[in-house]
């Protein structure tokens, strides 16, 4: 990224968030320990072994790869096609739907490539119907059991489909061991990790290693993104919706989650999202357009999973693509079974909690999911601003469900007593209504009932582990803050 681009991004961030937040954000990024990232590319010998192994799979579904195109640069399209044609799992079809409206010029180029033409279908749409409309026309042509959604200038690792189908076969094996019908319980949405790649197909950076299915996180941000493979019968029914263009993929995933469809995460970087000069990723207007569409999708999704009499408002946070929610009523109850796969509908939220920060100028976060970071900074992927399931909560900013009170007393040694949350940060940006109001249900444990020499960090860690061992889930609430001296 050029110096000029970085300067412009910094100026825009200052305008939106102010000098103080910008200072801490830059400081956090400069001091962050960066991963020495070396991407994995399967060798030719590994690919040969995968071809042999995939021939022995019990389940070998046809994967339809849908690629909507619009005036795609031929060099990027060629690289994408070769990345699909070179897959070690060979039961796939590639569907290229072209909305360029240029009399099929891209189709002529595709037919000139030395790739298996019988596995590639090109459709000239005769005009542009938008990203959702073009994609839906490709989905209509899909014949496979699963459909993969791929952008027209990105790349796949050559073992992407092998790893996905291998994951499906692992599920089948485990279901057989449980003596249940494995084919009725196959995951309906599969996603992988991803990174970014440059224009020359040889520079890979910014690895994004995603958590397993995290429904609260998905409500707040489309962390799944690429690569997504979905049951074809499901995607043909849900389809993309044009009114959500710009966030159409997030809307699709949210509606699948609201229907309690099952998700499977393949924790390997198998998708390369291309970044190049002049891309829409640098277009602020395009970002805001997608941002509003995402907020609309999040608002509709959370309304769909809550009882009709429960009021909740979605709002835009200070970070593009990240949304917050203002709950009038207790989400400890209303979110308990939202967005889970069928086998997890009994999962319960056992505790919710937020940040513990110092009453010092830098507001350094002491513990919780984001240790050692400035309270003003967003952290990796702005996760400090995202409601999500987490592994640990700090006992100084925690709220428990009533069923978990006995666990609390056993671990902490005192009865659970709470008091109103003292501070709620306003994370919204640009919305007419601000969200600093503390509702009656927003109460946290009164940690001052414990001795001052208590090791709060260890106690919170022990309590979090005990709750998770009992099957409870822990939810991070980004607006909740406790300030300590």
SVG drawing of the C-alpha trace seen along z (x, -y; Angstrom):
<svg xmlns="http://www.w3.org/2000/svg" viewBox="-45 -15 53 62">
<polyline fill="none" stroke="black" stroke-width="0.4" points="0.0,0.0 1.5,-3.4 2.5,-6.2 -0.1,-8.4 -2.9,-5.9 -1.8,-5.4 -1.9,-9.2 -5.3,-9.5 -6.6,-6.7 -5.2,-8.3 -6.8,-11.6 -10.2,-10.0 -9.9,-8.1 -9.1,-11.3 -12.1,-13.0 -14.4,-10.1 -12.9,-9.2 -10.9,-12.2 -7.2,-12.6 -7.2,-10.6 -8.7,-7.5 -6.4,-7.7 -3.3,-8.1 -4.2,-4.9 -5.2,-3.0 -1.9,-3.8 0.1,-3.0 -1.7,0.4 -0.9,1.3 2.7,0.3 3.3,2.3 1.3,5.4 3.4,8.5 3.0,9.5 2.9,13.1 5.6,14.2 3.3,15.5 4.3,18.1 1.3,19.3 0.8,23.0 0.7,24.2 0.3,27.9 3.1,29.5 2.5,31.6 3.2,34.7 0.7,33.7 -1.9,33.0 -1.4,36.4 -1.8,38.0 -5.0,36.0 -6.4,37.2 -5.8,40.8 -7.3,40.2 -10.4,38.3 -11.1,41.3 -11.7,43.3 -14.1,40.9 -17.5,42.3 -19.1,39.0 -18.0,37.3 -20.4,34.4 -20.4,32.4 -19.4,28.8 -20.8,26.1 -18.5,23.0 -20.5,19.9 -18.5,16.8 -20.4,13.7 -18.4,11.5 -18.5,7.9 -15.9,6.5 -13.3,8.8 -9.6,8.3 -8.6,11.3 -5.3,11.9 -7.3,12.2 -10.0,14.4 -7.3,16.7 -5.6,17.1 -8.9,17.9 -9.9,20.5 -6.5,22.2 -6.9,22.3 -10.2,24.1 -9.1,26.4 -6.1,27.5 -8.1,28.7 -7.0,32.0 -10.6,32.9 -11.9,33.3 -15.7,33.5 -16.6,29.8 -18.2,27.7 -17.3,24.0 -20.2,21.7 -19.2,18.3 -22.0,15.8 -21.1,12.6 -23.0,9.4 -20.5,7.3 -22.9,6.9 -20.1,6.9 -21.3,9.7 -19.5,12.5 -15.9,11.2 -15.0,12.9 -16.6,16.1 -14.3,16.2 -11.3,15.7 -12.5,18.6 -12.9,20.9 -9.4,20.2 -7.8,21.4 -6.4,25.0 -8.7,26.1 -11.3,28.9 -14.2,27.2 -16.7,29.9 -16.5,28.8 -16.8,25.1 -20.1,23.4 -20.1,19.8 -23.4,17.8 -23.6,14.4 -26.4,12.6 -26.7,9.9 -26.5,7.1 -25.7,6.3 -28.3,7.3 -26.1,6.3 -24.1,8.5 -27.1,10.2 -29.0,10.6 -25.9,12.0 -25.1,14.4 -28.7,15.7 -28.6,16.5 -25.4,18.5 -27.0,20.3 -30.0,21.2 -27.5,23.1 -25.8,25.1 -26.2,28.8 -24.0,29.9 -25.0,30.9 -23.0,27.9 -22.4,24.5 -19.2,22.5 -19.3,18.7 -16.1,17.2 -15.3,13.6 -14.2,13.1 -10.7,11.9 -9.7,14.0 -7.8,17.3 -8.4,20.7 -5.7,23.0 -5.6,26.1 -6.6,28.3 -9.5,26.1 -12.3,28.5 -10.3,31.5 -10.2,30.1 -13.8,29.2 -15.0,32.6 -12.6,34.3 -14.2,32.3 -17.7,33.5 -16.4,37.1 -15.1,36.6 -18.6,35.5 -20.1,38.6 -17.6,40.9 -18.4,39.3 -22.2,39.6 -21.8,43.3 -20.0,43.9 -23.0,42.3 -25.3,44.6 -27.2,41.7 -28.0,41.1 -24.9,39.1 -26.3,37.8 -29.3,36.1 -27.0,34.2 -24.3,32.9 -23.2,29.3 -25.2,26.9 -22.7,24.0 -18.9,24.6 -16.3,21.8 -12.5,21.6 -9.9,19.1 -8.4,16.6 -5.7,14.1 -5.0,11.3 -3.0,11.5 -1.4,8.9 -1.8,8.3 1.0,10.7 -0.4,13.8 2.9,14.3 2.5,12.0 0.2,13.3 -0.4,11.4 -2.9,10.5 -3.9,14.1 -7.3,14.2 -7.8,17.1 -11.4,17.3 -13.2,18.8 -15.5,21.8 -19.2,20.9 -19.9,17.9 -23.5,16.7 -23.2,13.5 -20.0,12.6 -21.8,13.2 -24.7,10.9 -22.2,8.1 -19.8,8.7 -19.4,10.9 -16.3,12.6 -17.0,15.7 -16.7,13.9 -14.6,16.3 -14.6,19.2 -18.3,20.1 -19.7,23.4 -23.4,23.9 -25.9,26.7 -27.3,26.0 -30.9,26.6 -30.5,24.1 -28.9,21.3 -31.4,21.8 -34.2,21.2 -32.6,18.3 -31.0,16.6 -29.3,13.2 -31.5,10.2 -30.9,7.1 -32.0,4.6 -28.9,5.8 -26.3,5.3 -23.0,4.5 -23.7,6.8 -25.6,9.5 -23.3,12.3 -23.7,11.2 -27.5,11.1 -27.4,14.6 -25.4,16.1 -27.5,14.3 -30.7,15.8 -29.1,19.3 -28.1,18.8 -31.6,17.6 -33.0,20.9 -30.6,22.8 -28.6,24.2 -25.5,26.1 -22.1,24.5 -18.6,26.1 -15.3,24.3 -12.3,25.6 -9.4,23.9 -7.1,23.6 -6.3,20.6 -7.7,21.8 -8.9,18.6 -6.9,15.6 -8.8,12.3 -7.1,10.0 -6.2,6.5 -5.1,4.2 -4.8,0.5 -8.1,-1.0 -10.2,1.7 -13.5,0.7 -11.9,1.5 -10.5,-2.0 -13.7,-3.6 -15.3,-5.3 -18.6,-5.8 -18.8,-2.1 -17.9,-1.2 -20.7,-3.4 -23.2,-1.9 -22.3,1.6 -22.2,0.5 -25.8,-0.7 -26.8,2.5 -25.1,4.5 -26.8,2.6 -30.1,3.3 -29.3,7.0 -28.2,7.2 -31.3,5.4 -33.6,7.8 -31.7,10.9 -31.8,10.2 -35.4,9.3 -36.1,12.6 -34.6,14.6 -36.1,12.7 -39.7,12.9 -41.9,10.4 -42.4,8.3 -38.7,7.8 -37.2,4.5 -33.7,4.2 -32.0,1.6 -29.0,2.2 -26.5,-0.6 -23.3,-1.3 -20.2,-1.4 -17.1,-3.4 -15.6,-0.6 -16.9,0.3 -18.7,3.5 -19.1,3.8 -22.6,3.4 -23.8,3.1 -27.2,3.8 -29.1,1.9 -31.3,4.4 -34.3,3.0 -34.7,6.4 -32.2,9.0 -30.3,10.8 -29.2,13.4 -32.7,14.8 -33.6,13.6 -30.4,14.7 -30.0,18.1 -30.9,20.2 -30.6,17.8 -28.8,18.9 -27.6,22.3 -27.4,25.5 -30.1,28.1 -27.8,30.1 -26.9,27.1 -30.3,25.6 -29.9,26.3 -26.7,24.2 -27.2,21.4 -25.5,18.1 -24.1,18.5 -22.4,15.1 -22.0,11.8 -19.2,9.3 -17.1,6.4 -13.9,4.6 -11.9,3.7 -9.8,0.6 -7.4,-1.5 -8.4,-5.0 -5.3,-6.3 -4.7,-8.4 -4.1,-5.4 -7.0,-3.3 -5.0,-0.1 -7.2,3.0 -6.2,5.2 -7.8,8.5 -10.6,10.2 -10.6,11.2 -8.3,8.3 -5.4,8.2 -2.9,5.3 -4.6,3.2 -5.5,-0.4 -9.2,-0.8 -9.5,-3.4 -8.1,-1.0 -9.9,1.6 -7.4,4.4 -7.0,7.2 -10.0,6.9 -11.7,4.4 -12.8,7.3 -12.9,5.1 -16.1,3.5 -17.8,6.8 -20.3,8.8 -19.1,12.4 -18.7,15.6 -15.4,15.7 -13.3,18.0 -12.8,15.8 -14.5,12.9 -13.1,10.8 -14.9,11.2 -14.9,7.4 -17.2,7.0 -19.4,10.1 -23.1,10.9 -24.4,14.4 -27.6,16.2 -29.5,17.4 -28.9,21.1 -25.1,20.4 -25.2,18.9 -24.3,22.2 -21.2,22.5 -20.3,18.9 -20.5,19.6 -18.5,22.8 -15.6,21.1 -15.7,17.6 -16.6,18.5 -19.3,15.8 -22.9,15.5 -23.5,13.6 -24.6,10.0 -24.9,7.5 -25.3,3.7 -26.0,1.5 -23.4,1.2 -21.5,-2.0 -20.4,-2.9 -21.5,-2.1 -19.4,-3.4 -21.2,-4.8 -19.6,-2.9 -22.1,-4.2 -21.0,-6.4 -23.3,-8.6 -26.6,-7.3 -29.2,-9.8 -29.8,-7.9 -26.9,-7.3 -26.7,-4.2 -25.1,-5.1 -28.3,-4.5 -27.9,-1.8 -31.0,0.5 -32.4,2.1 -31.1,5.5 -27.5,4.3 -26.2,5.3 -22.8,6.8 -21.2,8.6 -20.3,6.3 -16.6,7.3 -16.0,4.9 -17.6,7.5 -14.3,9.4 -11.0,8.6 -8.9,6.0 -5.9,8.4 -8.0,10.9 -6.4,12.2 -9.3,11.1 -7.7,12.3 -7.2,15.8 -10.6,15.9 -12.3,14.8 -10.3,17.4 -11.3,20.2 -15.0,19.1 -15.0,18.9 -13.5,22.4 -16.1,23.8 -19.0,22.3 -17.7,23.6 -17.1,27.1 -20.8,27.0 -21.8,26.3 -22.4,22.6 -21.3,20.0 -19.7,16.6 -20.6,13.5 -18.4,10.4 -20.4,7.1 -18.3,4.4 -20.0,1.4 -19.7,2.6 -16.8,1.0 -15.6,1.1 -12.9,-1.5 -10.5,-0.6 -7.7,-2.6"/>
</svg>
